[in-house]
Amino acid sequence: MQTPIYFEWMGLQLQEPMAIITNMMLSLFCLFACLRLRRGSDSAANYWWRLFYVFFGWSTFFGALGHGLFLYFGVYGKFPCWTLGCIANVFAAKGMMSFQGYSRLTRPVEWFIWIKSLLFLVLAISTQKFIFVALDAIVTYLTFTGAFAFVLIKRGLTEMRFMLIGVLILLPSAFIFILKINPHRWLNKDDLSHILMLACIAFFYHGMKVWNNRTTAKLNNV
């Protein structure tokens, strides 16, 4: 296990500067994506994906605080990040099931999405282990933004290829985290996973941008 990097800033004893930076990069990109998607269509898919970026943005913001202020709050300081992250996973899954004309969000599927994430969140908090939050993300991205994106592509929603690419980019992070692969003290498994996640959600955003352009073009031609 690597020793965390400690540093002092404005009288505070902090740690893991790279985790703070990479989490803030994720948070700022989520803010950008959310603001841009607000200009998009009023479709249900766009609404849910916009909420994904809102909650994931706050999750990574609190993630930066949880890492940096670990000496003060311990694992409890990470609970806001874990909670918001699991909720963000719900909205990503709901977004994938809400592309009008290509997918439909049914009540049983919605119940499954919520129960899955709440169950993983309860396990994470009760055991104080992040692995369950990671598992929730893995299940969500592999099934809904990965496998189901492939189904949507077959149905003619070609912009879902960007969602699929995003998942493929993120896939190595599961092995990096589970196998605890730390390339360098200044680029540990968390930092590397955050960078891959940034690339992943950037592709998700691009897929939604193309979807919004398609929806807007259809409305203009009506």
Protein Blocks (a to p, Z undefined) as FASTA:
>chain_A
ZZdddddeehiacehkllmmmmmmmmmmmmmmmmmmmmmcfbfklmmmmmmmmmmmmmmm
mmmmmmmmmmmnmmmlmmmmmmmmmmmmmmmmmmmmmcghjaccdfklmmmmmmmmmmmm
mmmmmnopaklmmmmmmmmmmmmmmmmmmmmmmnopamlmmmmmmmmmmmmmmmmmmnop
afbfklcfklmmmmmmmmmmmmmmmmmmmmmmmmmmmmmmZZ
